[in-house]
Structures are given as structure tokens and as C-alpha cells.
Amino acid sequence: MDGINGIAGLTGVASFGLIVTFAYQQTGVLDTVALTLVFACAGFLPFNFPRSKVFMGDVGSVLLGFSFASSVFFYSTDLATFLCLVSFLFLFYADTLTTLYIRSSTGENLTQAHRSHLYQVLCNEGRLSHWQVSLAYFLIQIFIGVTMLFAWRSGLGWQVLLFILSGSVFVFVGVKIRRHFAVVE
């Protein structure tokens, strides 16, 4: 998901920063790969945010996605840890899944390009700037990730509750926004 300036770079800073935090809490050692990716994403941002001179593209996004999945695989020892780690990209997952659901339920061809992710609706129909939406996604992702780190220490039940609550809020707000801009019936 790299359709507006800064969203992938800021999400990379947030998600890999949360992995660094998680790893340090677990092992007392910094995850140097994740930390390097935090700095790489941060170094990329001045060229892509708030105005774009350079784009990450599929190659950069796939590298970050593969690196994130590898980190989740490496650190996951049980379901609770897995849920904690995948929550570090919660907004990307939630936006992707809800967009796929909406597009498939309306009969759209899922292999065709589109502009119907919630962040795109906020920019295009909502007329918010890329930096406003990207920064909002970044801050919300940090909040969810930090909250999940605390929930992870409290047990699986709290994590599941947090996932359900976060998902419900995302769906509710997304439906309201899409209906407001008449993007979905």
C-alpha cells in the first residue's frame, strides 16, 4: 500500500520501530535489521514526504513487507507473540481487508487498479493532504502497536479484545467516511 506520499515510509518507521522495541524488551538486544530499516525509511521520507520527488514503488514496498514478515516469523513463538507482532501493521491489514471485501462484494475486478483504500478516499474525496492522512495513519499505528505491547504482557484475551475493538472501530469509521463521500452504498 503505497498510494500517497509518506504512508509507506512512515508506516515502515512505525512498524520496524515497534519491532525494535519488542526485540529489545524480549532479548535486551536491538534488532539491527529492523533498526536499519527504521533509518532507511526515515532517510527516504524527505524525498517522498510531504512532497514527492522519489517513489518507493513495488520494489521498496515488497522489500519492507518481506522484511516485516521475516521478523514476525523469527520472533513468533506462540499465538500471543504473533498477534502482538502483526498488530504493528494493523492499519495496513485492516485497510487492505476491508477494501478487498468492499470491492469483491460490489463485483469489482480485484486484479484491476483502483483508488478505493480508505486512505485514498480521505485524500481524493475528502480533500485531505497526503501528509495529513499519512501522519494520521502513522500516529494511529503507533498507538495500536504500543497498546498491543501492553496487552501482550497481559495475556491473549486482552490482545484478542484489542484486535476486535480496533477492527470494529476501523470498520465503523471507514463505513461512515465512505458513505459520507458516497464511495460505497
Contacts in CASP RR format, 6 or more apart in sequence:
PFRMAT RR
TARGET T0000
AUTHOR 0000-0000-0000
METHOD contacts of the structure
MODEL  1
MDGINGIAGLTGVASFGLIVTFAYQQTGVLDTVALTLVFACAGFLPFNFP
RSKVFMGDVGSVLLGFSFASSVFFYSTDLATFLCLVSFLFLFYADTLTTL
YIRSSTGENLTQAHRSHLYQVLCNEGRLSHWQVSLAYFLIQIFIGVTMLF
AWRSGLGWQVLLFILSGSVFVFVGVKIRRHFAVVE
1 7 0 8 1.000
1 8 0 8 1.000
1 11 0 8 1.000
1 61 0 8 1.000
1 92 0 8 1.000
1 95 0 8 1.000
1 96 0 8 1.000
1 117 0 8 1.000
1 119 0 8 1.000
2 8 0 8 1.000
2 55 0 8 1.000
2 56 0 8 1.000
2 57 0 8 1.000
2 58 0 8 1.000
2 61 0 8 1.000
3 117 0 8 1.000
3 119 0 8 1.000
3 120 0 8 1.000
4 119 0 8 1.000
4 120 0 8 1.000
4 123 0 8 1.000
4 130 0 8 1.000
4 133 0 8 1.000
4 134 0 8 1.000
5 48 0 8 1.000
5 49 0 8 1.000
5 50 0 8 1.000
5 51 0 8 1.000
5 52 0 8 1.000
5 130 0 8 1.000
5 131 0 8 1.000
5 134 0 8 1.000
6 45 0 8 1.000
6 48 0 8 1.000
6 49 0 8 1.000
6 50 0 8 1.000
6 52 0 8 1.000
6 130 0 8 1.000
6 131 0 8 1.000
6 134 0 8 1.000
7 119 0 8 1.000
7 130 0 8 1.000
7 133 0 8 1.000
7 134 0 8 1.000
7 137 0 8 1.000
8 41 0 8 1.000
8 56 0 8 1.000
8 60 0 8 1.000
8 61 0 8 1.000
8 64 0 8 1.000
9 41 0 8 1.000
9 44 0 8 1.000
9 45 0 8 1.000
9 48 0 8 1.000
9 49 0 8 1.000
9 56 0 8 1.000
9 64 0 8 1.000
10 41 0 8 1.000
10 45 0 8 1.000
10 49 0 8 1.000
10 134 0 8 1.000
10 135 0 8 1.000
10 137 0 8 1.000
10 138 0 8 1.000
11 89 0 8 1.000
11 91 0 8 1.000
11 92 0 8 1.000
11 137 0 8 1.000
11 138 0 8 1.000
11 141 0 8 1.000
12 37 0 8 1.000
12 38 0 8 1.000
12 41 0 8 1.000
12 64 0 8 1.000
12 68 0 8 1.000
13 38 0 8 1.000
13 41 0 8 1.000
13 42 0 8 1.000
13 45 0 8 1.000
13 138 0 8 1.000
14 88 0 8 1.000
14 138 0 8 1.000
14 141 0 8 1.000
14 142 0 8 1.000
14 145 0 8 1.000
15 68 0 8 1.000
15 88 0 8 1.000
15 89 0 8 1.000
15 141 0 8 1.000
16 34 0 8 1.000
16 35 0 8 1.000
16 37 0 8 1.000
16 38 0 8 1.000
16 41 0 8 1.000
16 67 0 8 1.000
16 68 0 8 1.000
16 71 0 8 1.000
17 34 0 8 1.000
17 35 0 8 1.000
17 38 0 8 1.000
18 88 0 8 1.000
18 142 0 8 1.000
18 145 0 8 1.000
18 146 0 8 1.000
18 149 0 8 1.000
19 31 0 8 1.000
19 34 0 8 1.000
19 68 0 8 1.000
19 71 0 8 1.000
19 75 0 8 1.000
19 85 0 8 1.000
19 88 0 8 1.000
20 30 0 8 1.000
20 31 0 8 1.000
20 34 0 8 1.000
20 35 0 8 1.000
20 38 0 8 1.000
21 149 0 8 1.000
22 75 0 8 1.000
22 84 0 8 1.000
22 85 0 8 1.000
22 88 0 8 1.000
22 149 0 8 1.000
23 29 0 8 1.000
23 30 0 8 1.000
23 31 0 8 1.000
23 34 0 8 1.000
23 75 0 8 1.000
24 30 0 8 1.000
24 31 0 8 1.000
25 149 0 8 1.000
26 75 0 8 1.000
31 71 0 8 1.000
33 67 0 8 1.000
33 71 0 8 1.000
34 67 0 8 1.000
34 71 0 8 1.000
37 64 0 8 1.000
37 67 0 8 1.000
41 64 0 8 1.000
44 54 0 8 1.000
44 56 0 8 1.000
47 53 0 8 1.000
47 54 0 8 1.000
48 54 0 8 1.000
48 55 0 8 1.000
48 56 0 8 1.000
49 130 0 8 1.000
49 131 0 8 1.000
49 134 0 8 1.000
50 129 0 8 1.000
50 130 0 8 1.000
50 131 0 8 1.000
56 64 0 8 1.000
68 88 0 8 1.000
68 89 0 8 1.000
71 85 0 8 1.000
72 82 0 8 1.000
72 85 0 8 1.000
72 86 0 8 1.000
75 81 0 8 1.000
75 85 0 8 1.000
76 82 0 8 1.000
76 85 0 8 1.000
79 156 0 8 1.000
80 152 0 8 1.000
80 155 0 8 1.000
80 156 0 8 1.000
80 159 0 8 1.000
81 152 0 8 1.000
83 148 0 8 1.000
83 152 0 8 1.000
83 156 0 8 1.000
83 159 0 8 1.000
83 160 0 8 1.000
83 163 0 8 1.000
84 148 0 8 1.000
84 149 0 8 1.000
84 151 0 8 1.000
84 152 0 8 1.000
84 159 0 8 1.000
86 93 0 8 1.000
87 144 0 8 1.000
87 145 0 8 1.000
87 148 0 8 1.000
87 159 0 8 1.000
87 162 0 8 1.000
87 163 0 8 1.000
87 166 0 8 1.000
88 141 0 8 1.000
88 145 0 8 1.000
88 148 0 8 1.000
89 141 0 8 1.000
90 141 0 8 1.000
90 144 0 8 1.000
90 145 0 8 1.000
90 148 0 8 1.000
90 163 0 8 1.000
90 166 0 8 1.000
90 167 0 8 1.000
91 137 0 8 1.000
91 140 0 8 1.000
91 141 0 8 1.000
91 144 0 8 1.000
91 170 0 8 1.000
94 166 0 8 1.000
94 167 0 8 1.000
94 170 0 8 1.000
94 171 0 8 1.000
95 117 0 8 1.000
95 118 0 8 1.000
95 119 0 8 1.000
95 170 0 8 1.000
96 117 0 8 1.000
98 118 0 8 1.000
98 170 0 8 1.000
98 171 0 8 1.000
98 174 0 8 1.000
99 114 0 8 1.000
99 116 0 8 1.000
99 117 0 8 1.000
99 118 0 8 1.000
100 110 0 8 1.000
102 116 0 8 1.000
102 178 0 8 1.000
102 184 0 8 1.000
103 110 0 8 1.000
103 114 0 8 1.000
103 116 0 8 1.000
104 110 0 8 1.000
106 184 0 8 1.000
108 114 0 8 1.000
115 121 0 8 1.000
115 124 0 8 1.000
116 183 0 8 1.000
118 174 0 8 1.000
118 177 0 8 1.000
118 178 0 8 1.000
119 133 0 8 1.000
119 134 0 8 1.000
119 137 0 8 1.000
121 177 0 8 1.000
121 178 0 8 1.000
121 181 0 8 1.000
121 183 0 8 1.000
122 128 0 8 1.000
122 133 0 8 1.000
122 177 0 8 1.000
123 129 0 8 1.000
123 130 0 8 1.000
123 133 0 8 1.000
125 181 0 8 1.000
125 183 0 8 1.000
126 181 0 8 1.000
144 162 0 8 1.000
144 166 0 8 1.000
147 162 0 8 1.000
148 159 0 8 1.000
148 162 0 8 1.000
151 158 0 8 1.000
151 159 0 8 1.000
151 161 0 8 1.000
151 162 0 8 1.000
152 159 0 8 1.000
175 184 0 8 1.000
177 183 0 8 1.000
178 184 0 8 1.000
179 185 0 8 1.000
END
